[in-house]
């Protein structure tokens, strides 16, 4: 049965591995570069304006945030990577937190947000590999689709698929957090991940 995304609530932030939730519910980890619009994608998915806080400056998610979807699965919002203007010590702390989470065996599925306009960065490739190494299925979301000309969409999606080395089973969803394109497809994929 598909998840009801309108029934979503914030549960807690994890600043250290001791804060990770371990109650057996599926955990769907959302990752993306700091300025890729991850919060906007999450807000569009749950149809709520300020559900995941959209930071005025990128990289504001500094902890792992848990949101309960429909009482049945967690949407786990991971810290943005690769851009945030924070100290090296803070970046290292995020890195250790993320490594601990990926090594925990708690991730059911991954949702990775990239910019539809650009080739994925080395950081994006590293993040995709973390999901692969964790052994979980991955849905890649090509956000900012509305900024592309129609003729650019297919070649850009192909470039994303190749650069991230997506497996045949990994879905690539063209998405616009701005306009809502791809929301139904992403909602369907996330519901399926929760049932695995």
Secondary structure, DSSP 8 states (H G I E B T S, - for coil): ----TTSEEEEEEESSGGG---SS-EEEEEEEBTTS-HHHHHHHHHT-TTSS---SSS----SEEEEEETTTEEEEE---BS-----HHHHHHHHHHHHHHHHTT---EEEEEEETTS---HHHHHHHHHHHHTT-EEEEEEE-GGGS-HHHHHHHHHHHHHHTT--TTSEEEE--TTT-TTHHHHHHHHHHHHH-
